[in-house]
Amino acid sequence: MSETRTMNSSDKLSVTAIKNGTVIDHIPQGQALRIVHLLSLLKRKFKIMTGMNLVSKRLGTKDLIKIENYILTESEANEVVIFAPVATINIIENFKVTKKINTHLPPSIKSVFICPNLACITHDEAVESNFDISEEGKQITLTCHYCEKTFNRDQVKVKI
């Protein structure tokens, strides 16, 4: 099922609806692929639709992710906040929004990111990464549990 809305004579936005699943909307521009990797969606073989650089009244431009036939867990939804603090996460059933997931920034996250500090023990030892997460204003930072260095969210890479 497809829905097309005409915004004005020169702009047309086509959005494919999903029957069941999860929609992550209002993702800051450029963060959709990081979220796809964060949630390991490609490994799990779900049908995923991404929209990037879409027009948004709220953000100017935004990204969007639709995951067919999969409902994010509360933990996964909270991880999304690291890259998309103002994202809206909607559960879709029979083409209708049936639930909105309220999210909050998790205090820590394990085994998801690679520490950017090459001298960190996580690069030489078989230990899972572990970061404490904090937010000051709109700035989200991650502090490595092992080397105690703090990084901006854009400095850390998602393990693939």
N, C-alpha and C positions, 0 to 999 in steps of 0.2 A: 504494500500500500504506500502510496506516495502522496505528499501534499505539497502544493506549490502556492506560495503567497506572493502577490505582486506588491512590491514596496512603492515603486513609482515606475514611470515608463522605461527607465534605463536599468533599474536594479531588480533582479529576480532572485529569490532564495528558494532553492529546492531542498527539502528535508525528507528523507525516507523515514517513515514511521516504523517502529518495531512493535510486534505484537506483545512480546513478553521480554523482560530483561531490565537493564539498568541504563539510565542516561546520566552522564556527568556533564553538566553544562556550566557555563561561566568560568571556564579554565583560562587563565592568563595566556595570551598569545605565546606560542612556542613551547608550551609545557605538555601538550597532549601525548607526544611520543614518550616523554619521560614517565608519565603516568602509566602508559601501556606497559613499559618495561618494569616499572615499580610493582605492578600487580601481576607480572608474568603472564599476561593475557595471551601472548603469541604462543607460548609453550602449551597452554591449555586448550588451544584449538577452537576458541569461541569465535563466532562471527562478530567482527568488530568493525564499526564504521567510525571514522574520524573526520571531523571537519576542522580545518585550520584557517586562521586569518579571516574568520567570519565577522560580519558587522554585528556590533553589540551596542545597545544604548547605554548599558551599564559600564562596559569596559573600553569602548571604542572598537577594539577588535578582540576576538576570543577564539578559543578552541573548544571542541565538543567531542565527546566520546559516547558511542552507543554500543552496548554489549548485549547481544541477543541471547535470550534464554539463560541468563546468569544474573543472580542477585548478589551484589557486593555484601560481604559481612560488615558488621560495624567496625571491626578492626581495619579492614581494607579501606573503608570509607574514611576513617580517621587518618590513614596514611596518605590519602589523596590530598589532605589539607596541607601537607608539607610543600607541595608544588602549586596548589590551587586553594588558597585560604578562603576565598569567597565563592567557591564552587557550590552549585546546587546538585544534589544527588537524588534522582527520582527513580522509584521502582514503577515499572510499567507492567500492567496486566490487561490483556485483551485491548491493547491500544490506548489505555487510559492510565494516567498517573494515579496510583493507589496509595503511595506512601512517599514521603520526603524524609530522607535520612538526615538527622541533625548530627553534625560532626564537631569534633574538637581536636586540637593538636595533641598527639600522643606525647607523653613525657620522654619516651625513648623509643628506639627502633633497633632491632637486631637483624643481622644477616642480610641486609638489603643493600647497603651502600659500601663502596670501597673508600677507605681512608685516603685522602689526597697526599698525606704525609708519607713519602717513600721510606722514611726511617721508622715508621710505625711497625710494631711487632706483628700486626695483622698481615703484613706482606711476606713475612718469613716463617711464621708459626701457623699451625692449623687451629686458629681460634676464629670464631665468628665475629664479625664486626659488631660494634655496639656503640650507638651514639645517643647522647642526651640531646633533647630538642628544646629550644627556647625561642621566644618571640618577643622582640622589642619593637613596638610600633608595628610597621609592616615588614620588618626584617626578621626572617626566620634563619636561625643558626643551628648548626649541629656540632656538638663537642664530642670528640672521640674519647671513649672510656679508657683506652689504653695509653695513647700519647698525650691526651688532654689538650690537644690543639682544637681550636674552634674555627669552623668554616661556614661561609655563606652557603645556603642551599644550592646555589648554582655552581659551587665548586666541587660538590660531591657527585660521584657517578654511581648510577644504579648498576648493581651486579646483573649481568645478563646471562 
